[in-house]
């Protein structure tokens, strides 16, 4: 998948979004038919049954299967982090990328226990984007190229992709994206992120207000993304689009990854149908965003780490749903009497 060199960069992205396929209805019906014959009361496994249907509908595989799941972490740096909006310094970006590589982060343990692959994509953590309070984060060409880079994360036969991110200051950037897309007040979208105190929260609110004021009423989702977003959000938005085109189901993690999903949603409200939302972040605005997107998260564990941590946990549930549907015997296979 590549973007053309003739049209404006965002035109290519818009055309890809317009060409998104729908669910595989035949695969969906096959799963429903088999589910009705499995050795259990109909509906007794609740949302696990729905997940099996979702997996088949968006992968086209019956029975549904998960053979090569992967967490993709996109790491970036943000100039706005220098304005006191985070409890941690920007130096943590590079240090955490090294920690991922050494296997010492939370996500490494979650991937290991759930047998999930992990790739970390360093989006120039040594080169922060300009502060969104004063300048656009990216120009159109760079934003589109970053989205295209995210699309390439599916190489290698991945059949379930989990979104993850890391970037000091990126909850501020995500809040600016939500504010730009959905309106309201800056205070509606900000939270304490990595644990800022009250003064830090006030600086965060002011930063989001300044960034969105620069939009001057802009409503185009891609323009909002490039002006007040970040490289990791752009890359994840590209990955969501590519996954739909390649029939790879997506698990969205938390607050920041949902900002990428929100950009796709604003372009096409059905553009997230192939996405499962893992959890409700402890960032208070995340629940509001999910409601706006019409999505119900799988769980609420009070998490706010990022790194794809919630998505990796959810992938374990998806794998369980797949194995449940594929491996369970039917009434006829097991010689068990069906419903009278």
N, C-alpha and C positions, 0 to 999 in steps of 0.2 A: 504494500500500500504506500503510495507516495503522492505528494501534492504537486500540481502542475507548476510550470515556471511561467505560464502565460497570464493566468488570471490573477487578480488580487489574492493575497494569501488567505484572507478570511472567506473569500468566495468559495474556495475549495472546501473549507471546513463546513460551510453552510450546505454545500451540495452533498457532502457525505451524510450529514444529519438528515437531509431530505430523503436519502436513499436507504435509510435504516429498514431492515426487514422486520416483519411481525413474528409472532411465535409459530412454531411448528405444530399446527393443529393436529396432524396425524399422530405425531409422537405423544402429544398431550392425551389424546383419546386412548391410545394404547395403554398408557400408564393408568388412566382411570379404569379401563376395562380390567386390567390385571389386579388393581387394588381391590376391586369389588369381589375378587375370588380369593384373596389372601386369608390366611387363618387368623382372623381377628374380626371383631364387630366393625361395621362400616363407621369410619370417622373416629375410631377409638385412639388413634395416634395423633389426632389433632393436627397441629401445624406441621409435624413431620411429613404427613401425607401431602400437604400443600407444597412443601419444599421439594418433594420428589416430583410433583407435577411441574413446578417451576423449572427445575433442573432439566427435565426432559423437553419442555416447551422451548427453552432458549438454547439448548445444546443440540437438539434433534436426536439425541441418543435414547433408545429404548432397549432394555431397561436403562434408566439413568445411571451414569457412573461418574466417578471422580478418580482419575488415574494420575493426573499431573497437576495438582493444585500448587499455586505459588502466591506468596506475598511479595508485592513490589513496593519497596519504600523509595520515595522520591525525596531527596534531601536538598534543601535550598537555603539561601541566606537573604535577609531582608534589611534594607537600610533603616526602616522604621524601628528596628530593634535598638538602635542607638538613642532613641528618644525616651528610654525608660519605661517601655510598655511590657517588659518581661522581667521575671525575677532572676533570669540567668543571662550571662553574656553571650555574644555571638560566637565566641571561641568554642562554645559547646557543640556547634554544628559539626565542625571537623572532628572533634573528639568523639562524638557519638557515631559518626560514620566509621571511625576506626574501631569503636566498640562493637558495632554490628559485625564488622569483618572478623573481629577476634572471638565472636560468639558470646559476648558478655552482656548483651541487652535482654530486656524482658521478651522481646519478640523472638529472639533466638531460641529461648526455652519453649515458648508456645509453639513455634514451628516444629521443633524437635519432637515434642510430645504428641503432636497431631500429624506428624509425618508430612509436613508441608515444605515445599521449596521456598527459598528466600533469595531475592536479589535486591541490591541497593544501588540506586541510580544517583550519582553525585551530579547535581545540577549547579556546578560551579559554586560550591559552598565558600570558596575563597573570594568570590566576587559578588557581593550583595547587590540586589536590585536597588535602584534609587529609593529614597524614602517616599512613600506614596502620599505623604502630607505635602510634598513640594513638586514632585515630578511623576510622570507615568512610570510604572514598573517596567514596561516593555513597549517597544514599537510593534506595529502589526506583523512585520516579517519575523521578528524574534519570537513573538507569542505563538504564531502559527507554526514556526519551526520547533518550538518546545512542545507543542501539542503533537506534532508529527513524531517527535522523539518518544513521547509517551506511548504512541501507537505501536512502536517497535517492541515494547516490553512483552508482547504476546508471542514473540518468536520462540520456537522450540516445542510446539505441540501442547502448550498449556491449555487445560480444559476447565479450570476454575481460577479466576484471578481475584486476589484480595488487595484492596488499595491501602497503602500506608504512606506516611509522610513524616518528615522531621525538619524543623526549621524554627529557630528561636524568633519569636515575633509573629509567627504565622497565624495565631488565633486573632491577632489584630487585623491582619490582612484578610482572613476569612470573614471576620465581622464586617469589614468594609465591603466585601463582595456581597454579603447578604443584605446589608443596608442599601447598597446601590441597586440590587435586583428587586428588593421587596419593600423598600421605603421604611416608614416609621421613623424612630429616633435612634441615634447611635447607641444610646443606653439599652435599647431593646436587644442588641446583638452582641454586646461585649460581656465577657466574664473574666474570671481571675487567671485563666490560662495556666501557666506554670506555677501560680501561687503569688501573684502580685498583691501588695498591700493596698490600702485605700488610696494612697497618693498615686501608686502605679495604675490603679484602675481609673482614676481621674485622667491621667496622662493618656491612657488607652482610649478613653472616650473622646478626648480632644483630638487625638490622632485620627480616629475614624471619622469624626465630624469634618476635619480639614480635608481628608482624602476624598470623601464623598461630595463635599462642596465643590471640589475641582471638577467633578463629573458634569456639573452645570446642567443637570437634567437628562443626561445621556441614558438611554434605555436599551441600547443594543447590548445583549449579553456578552458578546465577544469584546466589545469596546470596554465594557465595565471590567472584564477579566484582565485585559492588558493594562488598563490604567491603574487599577487599585488591587490587582491580584498578585500572584507570585508564580515563579517557575514551576513549583511542585503542583500548584492548583491547575495550571495550564496543562502540564504533562498528564495529570490524572484525568482531566476532562477529555484529552485526546484518547487516552486509554479506554475510557468508558465508551466512546464512539467506536473505536476500532473493535472492541469486544463485541459490540452489537453486530457489526458487519461480519465478523468472523464466527458468530454464534458461540461465544464464550461467556457463560454467566459470570457476573461480577458481585463481589461482596464489598460494600462500602463500610468503612470503619466509623469514624466519629465526626467531630465538629468540622475539622479542616477538610477532610476528604468529602464531606457532604457539600462543601462550598463548590468543589469541582462538579459534583452531581447537579447542584442547583443551576450552574451555568448551562449544562446540557438540557435540563428541564425547561429553563426559560426559552431555549431555542425550540424545544419540541416536548410538550408535556407528556408524551408517551415514550420519550427517549430514555426513561429509566426503568421500563418494564422488565428489563433483563437484570436488574440490580436488586440485591437483597441487602437491607440495611441492618447491620450487625447489632448495634446497641445505641442506647440513649446516653450521650455523654453527660458528665457532670457539669459541663458548660451549660448554664441555664437556658441559653437561647436555642440549644440543639433540638429540644423537644418542639419548640415553636417552628423551627425549620422543617422538621419531619412532618408536622401537621400540615404545613404549607405545601409540601410535596406529596401529601396523601400517602405517606409510608408509615408502617408500623415496624419498629425495631424488634429484633428477636428478644433482647433482654436489656435490663438496666442494672448494671453492677456498680454504678457510681464511678466509672472509669473516666480518665481524661489524659491518658498517657500519649495517645497517638501511636506511631510506629506500625500501625496495622494490627495492634494487639487485640482489639475487639473483633476485627475481621478474622483473625486466626482462630479465635475461640469459636466464632460462628461457623467457620469452615469445618470444624470438627462435627458440628451439628449437621451440616449439609452432608458430610460423608456418612454420618450415621443414617440419615434419611435415605440416602442412596442405597446403602447396604441393606437396610430394613426392607425396602421395596424389592430389591433384586434378589435377595437371598431367602426371603420368607417363602415357605411352601404355600401352595394353594390348597383349598379344601380337598380338591380331587387328588392332588399329589400326596397329601398326608393321610388320606382316608378319614378325614374329620367331617362330621356331619355339618352341613350348612344351616343357615337360619331357616326355621320351619315356617 
